[in-house]
Amino acid sequence: MLSSTLGAVPTHPSWVPGGHVPADQCGADYIAMTRSITRNLFDEEGLEGKAEPFAPLPERMRPRSLAEFAGQNHLVGEGRILRRLIDGGGTLPSLILWGAPGTGKTTLARLLADRSGARFVPMSAVFSGVKDLRDAIAEAKREVKFGARTVLFIDEIHRFNKGQQDALLHAVEDGTITLVGATTENPSFEVTSALLSRCRVLVLNPLGEVEIKEILQRALTDEERGLANLHVDIADEVLERLAHSAAGDARVALAALEAAVESTTPAEDAVRRVTNETVIEALGRARYAYDKGGEEHYNLASALIKSLRNSHVDAALYWLARLIEGGADPIFIARRLCILASEDIGLADPQAMVQAAAAAQITQLIGLPEAMFPLAQATIYLARAPKSNTILRSYAAAVTDAAETAREPVPLHLRNAPTPLMKRLGYGEGYRYVHSDPNAKEEMSCLPEKLRGRVYFKHEEDAVDPKNDE
């Protein structure tokens, strides 16, 4: 079969139609031709994009072209960087794709490799080591001899240690491979500077609700890969709520849709009527009930803050868990804790600000799920800390006077005099340097004359002991 496909194969390595070429060159051409034909016949790359029939719906519905790719218009839209690069026939550069789960990192890598005519070699940083990298690079070097480029895709590249990342450097730099790494973590922290300098970092945004709904509708109407043959009937508002609750993750939305459809028994007319309750169970009640941008989001945040202010440790932990498990942005929670540490505790326990700030920084660094630990620690600390709103009251009093005396000039003795003219005008005259004149602390006013003697900060009621919550 192979010989008939090849047709008349040259029997002498130095023969070519129309003349002679060096034997080694002809041999290379012959090997390349043979390799190309056998690839078309046997190579599984020819099957790429055809998901297994029993693969999960998110895998089956993986886009096969940029036309099917949803979202990320800032990267692949008309006139954008990747679209210009691909349409212009340019060489694909090494990339780090940074984005949340389900935003299309793997799919985009596959499509870019396909559009650039390169081999796509996927690898997971969770299951691969230096030996696997060396084998992949060695294979890529062999492919270069046949004129084939290789896109080495490494999922979760942030899980590679420094040694594993360093093993990629030379192959990336000399063009043996085009590296496309996918990560959910900030590459600045997780990818070595040497590797980052050889790659372009592209940020993928969470998908919008409209985009996720389009993906779901495509799955419902696709007979080859989707759910059309199951005759699904689902209300438009249920589909919209599912798209909303997926929080920008297309994989979550498709998996929940498939679970809801398959758990729905067909009616006598063979139609599967998927109910709102079925979708809730498939998606997870906590995720479905949580409305990231709606009233319930702010209700939960308010409950957390008021429980902390009331020094109720258990209630604060409960509302914190509701926020985290419901899908709230952990950075939003950390910001609220930082505000409360100053607004409701302040000088009653200055360490409260340190605890909240540390929790915010660590949350930014590690993300969920591990960020629940510093957030819970800060929550417990803030709930147990003594409470005082002195900072709030003091600033509010100052704001009132500042608004009423906005045109009151700064006293001359408090002004700097960097030029001779300003000195002649009296700038800085009468200023007393407290380090050499301690009496200036009591005798020199630092307020406008109209506000002389005004007191905003009062030492009394600096701390109000919380109730015993143990």
C-alpha positions, 0 to 999 in steps of 0.5 A: 500500500505504501509503495503504491501511494509513493508511486515511482520511487527513485532507486538511486540516491543520486538520481533526480528528474532532469539531472544529478545532485549530490547523493547526500542532498538527494537522500535528504530530499527523499527521506523528507518526501517519505517522511511527509507521506508516511505522516499523512498516512499514519501520524496521529497528528492528522487526527488532531482536533478529533476528540475521543467520542467518550471524552468529556464535553469540554474536550470534545468542544475544544475549538478547531479554528480561531473562528470558533475560539471565544474571547481574548479579542485583545490577542486574536481579534482582527488587527491584534498581535497574534492575529497579525503575526499568524496572518502575516506568516511570521514565525511564532515567538515563544510565549507564556500564556497567563490566565485563569483556568478555562480561559483557553490557554491550551486551545490557543496554543494548539491553534497557534501551532496549527496556523503556523504549520508546526508540530504540537507537542503537549507536556504537563509540568506535573508529570514531566521531568528533565528527561522528558524535556531532553527527549522532546528537544532531541526529537525537535532537533531531528524534525528540524532536519525535515524542515518541521518546526516544533511547538512545545506546549508545557501546561502549568509551567509554574510547577517546573523548578529552576533546573527544569526551566533552565533545561529549556533555555538553549533550545528556546534561544536557538529556535529548536523549539517554540515554547508555549507555557501555560500558567495560572500563576503570576509568571514574574514569581513562578518563571525564571527571569532567564526564561521570561527574557526569551518569551513574550507574556500574554495575559488571557482574561476570564471569559465574559458571560456572553462568550460562555453562553455562546459556547454553551449554545454551540454545545447544545446545537452541535451534533458531532461533538456536542449534545444536540443528539440528546434533544436538550430543552433548557430555558434561556434564563437558566443558561444565562445563570449557568454562564454567570455562575461559571465565573469566566471558566468555560470548562466549568460551564461545559462540564456542568451542562453535560452533567445536568443533561446526562442526569436528566431522564428523557421524557416520552417525546425523547426530550431532556428538559433540564431544570434550574434545580438540576443545573444547581446540583450539577454546578454546585449549590455554593457556586451557583448561589453566589452572585459575584457582581450582585447584591448577595456578594455585598451582603456577604461582605457586609456580614463579614465586616460587621461580625469582625467589628462585633468581635464574633470570631465564629460568625466572621469565619462562617461568612469568610467561608461563604465568600471563599467557597462561593467564588469571591475574589480573595483579593477583594476579601483581603482589601476589606480586612485591611480597611477594617484593621484601620477603621475599626481597630486602628491604634487599639492594636497596631499589629492588626494592620500588619496582620491584614497587610501580610494576609493581603500580600500572601494572598496575592502571592499564592492565590486560592486555595492556599490563601484561605489560611492567611485570610482565616488567620487575619480574620481570627486576629481581627475579630479578637483584637480590641476595637476603636474607631478613633482613626475614623472619628479623628479623620472625619472631624478633620475633613469637616474643617478642611472642607469649610476652610479650604481657602485658608492659607498655609501659615508662613512659618510652615512654608518652605523658602527655597528661593531668595524671593520667598524668603523676602516674602516671609516664607519660613519665618518663625519656624522652630526646629523641634529637635533643637527647640523642644518647646516648639512642640507646645508653643508653635501652632501648626494649624491655620490661625482660624483653627488654632487649638482645634483637637481632632484626635482624642486619647480617650476611648482609644480601645473598647475591649471586645466581649469575651468570645472564648 
